[in-house]
Amino acid sequence: MDANAPTHAAVIGDGAMGTAIACLLAGRGLPVTLWSAFPDYAAVLRTTRRNPKFLPDVPLPESIRIADNPSAVGDADLVVLAVPTQFLRPVLERVSDHLPDESLYVSVAKGLETDSLLRVDEIAADVLGPVRFVALSGPSHAEEVARNLPATLVAASTDEPDAEAVQAAFSTDRFRVYTSTDLVGVELGGALKNVIALAAGICDGLDLGDNAKAAVMTRGSVEMARLGVALGARPETFSGLSGIGDLIVTCTSRHSRNRAVGLAVGRGETLKQVLDRMEQVAEGVWTTCAARRLAEQHAVDMPITEAVHAVLYDGRPPLDAVTDLMLRPPRAETPT
């Protein structure tokens, strides 16, 4: 056994992906603590060995310890951050005194903090100080990961050995992990594809057909890369698993919460009506605001993001927003 392999994992967050990752790591024989911010819900998980809100059909292995006391994560040398980005800061502040400084932190969150516009690695550094940090991203709906269906992701870190350590810790015959040193690009790919998935869902809600959705996905990938490069990412990252790979699955899957929000809005519901009935979080709803502000700050043209923002927050009728996009001034597909 590798002397540097983790000996105990703590998964921070009791949602679908946190639960799926806890099951995956437990299946690899690693002691796992699944930490919930809500004592009452932690008691439900312990009693039923199920996650009825977020992953009801998946039994939790008996080896997974369910905890709500922050001290329960104190001996973890692998810490998985599985909290929606908008709630990560207060959760980290709550558990930070108990997290070992030398642990390896792995984020499976995909978003940008609305107020600060920070990525997850930047939020973690803000709260915890300098830590070993890896983003694990790619097409990976929790519902399928938990059922042990094949998935392929990328582990990204500015420190290549840390990315390789996550690759070794998570890889199975059904969960393949590549590595990357483009942390900025991998995190932004995972965040920005949610905005484009909202647009794809709106197209579906309006019954605009496959051609329109294919155009949204293709031109949306261009927007993602355009902003990513402006923020220091490598353009080729957006053609990889955390870019076009995650974009495809999020725009097309029945499991996609962001597509589902767009679908409902395209069919005439307001954003408030949709969110009021949702148990889970659609990160793109908040990332739309952050991406739009970043685009303004860096003078990056992101017309699909602008259109999604106009529909969600400015009351623009979805069909009018589509028409606005179609009537933009003609231009070359790849300007020279």
Residue pairs with C-beta under 8 A, 6 or more apart in sequence:
2 168
4 165
5 165
5 168
5 169
6 30
6 77
6 78
6 104
6 165
6 169
7 30
7 31
7 77
8 30
8 31
8 32
8 33
8 75
8 76
8 77
8 78
9 22
9 25
9 30
9 31
9 32
9 33
9 76
9 78
9 79
9 80
10 32
10 33
10 35
10 72
10 73
10 76
10 78
10 79
10 80
10 99
11 18
11 19
11 21
11 22
11 25
11 32
11 33
11 34
11 35
11 80
11 82
12 18
12 35
12 73
12 79
12 80
12 81
12 82
12 83
12 91
12 92
12 95
13 35
13 36
13 37
13 80
13 81
13 82
13 83
13 91
14 34
14 35
14 36
14 37
14 38
14 41
14 42
14 45
14 51
14 54
15 54
15 82
15 83
15 84
15 142
15 280
15 281
16 51
16 54
16 55
16 142
16 143
16 146
16 280
17 82
17 108
17 140
17 142
17 145
18 34
18 80
18 82
18 83
18 108
19 34
19 51
19 54
19 55
19 58
19 60
19 142
19 146
20 55
20 58
20 142
20 143
20 145
20 146
21 80
21 82
21 108
21 145
22 32
22 34
22 60
22 64
22 80
23 58
23 60
23 61
23 64
23 146
24 145
24 146
24 170
24 172
24 175
25 32
25 78
25 80
25 169
25 170
26 32
26 61
26 63
26 64
27 61
27 148
27 172
28 169
28 170
28 172
30 78
30 169
31 63
31 65
32 63
32 64
32 65
33 64
33 65
33 66
33 67
33 72
33 73
33 76
34 45
34 60
34 64
34 65
34 66
34 67
35 67
35 68
35 70
35 72
35 73
35 95
36 42
36 45
36 66
36 67
36 68
37 68
37 83
37 91
37 94
38 68
39 68
41 53
42 66
42 67
42 68
44 52
45 51
45 60
45 66
46 66
49 59
49 60
49 62
50 56
50 58
50 59
50 60
51 58
51 60
53 279
53 280
54 142
54 279
54 280
55 142
55 143
55 146
58 146
58 147
60 66
65 72
67 73
70 94
70 95
70 97
70 98
71 98
73 79
73 95
73 98
73 99
74 98
74 99
74 100
75 100
76 99
76 100
76 103
77 100
77 102
77 103
77 104
78 103
78 104
78 106
78 169
79 99
79 103
79 104
79 105
79 106
80 105
80 106
80 107
80 108
81 88
81 92
81 105
81 106
81 107
81 108
81 109
81 120
81 124
82 108
82 109
83 91
83 109
84 109
84 111
84 281
84 283
85 109
85 110
85 111
85 112
85 113
85 120
85 123
85 191
85 283
85 286
85 287
86 111
86 113
86 114
86 281
86 283
86 286
88 109
88 113
88 120
88 123
88 124
89 113
89 123
89 126
89 127
92 123
92 124
92 127
92 128
93 127
96 127
96 128
99 128
101 128
101 129
101 131
102 132
103 131
103 132
104 132
104 134
104 162
104 165
104 166
105 124
105 128
105 131
105 132
105 133
105 134
106 133
106 134
106 135
106 136
106 155
106 166
107 120
107 121
107 124
107 133
107 134
107 135
107 136
107 187
108 136
108 137
108 140
109 120
109 283
110 137
110 187
110 190
110 191
110 193
110 194
110 246
110 283
111 120
111 190
111 191
111 194
111 283
111 284
111 286
111 287
111 290
112 118
112 119
112 191
112 286
112 287
112 290
112 291
112 294
113 119
113 123
113 290
114 286
114 289
114 290
116 122
116 123
116 126
117 290
117 293
117 294
118 126
119 184
119 187
119 188
119 191
120 135
120 187
121 133
121 135
121 183
121 187
124 131
124 133
125 131
125 133
132 157
132 159
132 162
133 157
133 158
133 162
133 183
134 155
134 156
134 157
134 162
134 163
134 165
134 166
135 155
135 156
135 157
135 183
135 186
135 187
135 190
135 242
136 153
136 154
136 155
136 156
136 166
136 170
136 177
137 153
137 154
137 156
137 186
137 187
137 189
137 190
137 241
137 242
137 246
138 151
138 152
138 153
138 154
138 190
138 241
138 242
138 245
138 246
139 151
139 152
139 153
139 241
139 245
139 246
139 248
139 249
139 250
140 151
140 153
140 246
140 249
141 249
141 253
141 255
141 256
142 255
143 255
144 151
144 255
145 151
145 175
148 174
149 174
150 174
150 175
150 176
151 174
151 175
151 176
152 175
152 176
152 177
152 178
152 241
152 245
153 170
153 175
153 176
153 177
153 178
153 241
153 242
154 177
154 178
154 179
154 180
154 186
154 240
154 241
154 242
155 163
155 164
155 166
155 167
155 170
155 177
155 178
155 179
155 180
156 163
156 179
156 180
156 181
156 182
156 183
156 185
156 186
156 187
156 242
157 163
157 166
157 179
157 181
157 183
158 181
158 183
160 179
160 181
163 179
163 180
163 181
164 179
166 177
166 179
167 177
167 178
167 179
170 177
171 177
178 241
180 186
180 237
180 240
180 242
182 233
182 234
182 237
184 228
184 231
184 232
184 233
185 228
185 233
185 234
185 237
185 238
185 242
185 243
186 237
186 242
187 242
188 224
188 227
188 228
188 231
188 233
189 224
189 228
189 233
189 237
189 238
189 240
189 242
189 243
189 246
189 247
190 242
190 246
191 283
191 287
191 290
191 291
192 223
192 224
192 227
192 228
192 287
192 291
192 305
193 220
193 224
193 243
193 246
193 247
193 250
193 251
194 250
194 258
194 282
194 283
194 284
194 287
195 220
195 258
195 284
195 287
195 288
195 291
195 304
195 305
195 308
196 216
196 217
196 220
196 221
196 223
196 224
196 247
196 250
196 251
196 304
196 305
197 247
197 250
197 251
197 256
197 258
197 259
197 262
197 284
198 258
198 259
198 261
198 262
198 265
198 282
198 284
198 285
198 288
198 308
198 312
199 216
199 220
199 262
199 304
199 307
199 308
200 213
200 216
200 217
200 220
200 250
200 251
200 252
200 259
200 262
201 251
201 256
201 258
201 259
201 260
201 261
201 262
201 263
201 264
201 265
201 266
202 262
202 263
202 265
202 266
202 308
202 311
202 318
202 321
202 322
203 209
203 212
203 213
203 216
203 262
203 266
203 322
204 213
204 259
204 262
204 263
204 266
205 262
205 263
205 264
205 265
205 266
205 267
205 268
205 318
206 266
206 267
206 318
206 319
206 322
208 322
212 322
213 251
216 251
216 304
217 247
217 248
217 251
219 304
220 247
220 304
221 238
221 239
221 243
221 244
221 247
223 300
223 301
223 302
223 303
223 304
223 305
224 238
224 243
224 247
225 233
225 235
225 238
225 239
225 243
226 300
226 301
226 302
227 291
227 294
227 295
227 298
227 300
227 302
228 235
228 237
228 238
229 235
230 298
230 300
231 294
231 298
237 243
238 244
249 256
250 256
250 258
250 259
251 259
252 259
253 259
257 278
257 280
257 281
257 282
258 282
258 283
258 284
258 285
260 282
261 271
261 274
261 275
261 278
261 282
261 284
261 285
262 308
264 273
264 274
265 271
265 274
265 311
265 312
265 318
266 318
271 285
271 312
271 313
275 282
275 285
285 312
288 305
288 308
288 309
288 312
288 313
289 309
289 313
291 302
291 305
292 302
292 305
292 306
292 309
294 300
295 301
295 302
295 305
295 306
303 325
303 328
304 325
307 316
307 321
307 322
307 324
307 325
308 321
310 316
310 321
310 324
311 317
311 318
311 321
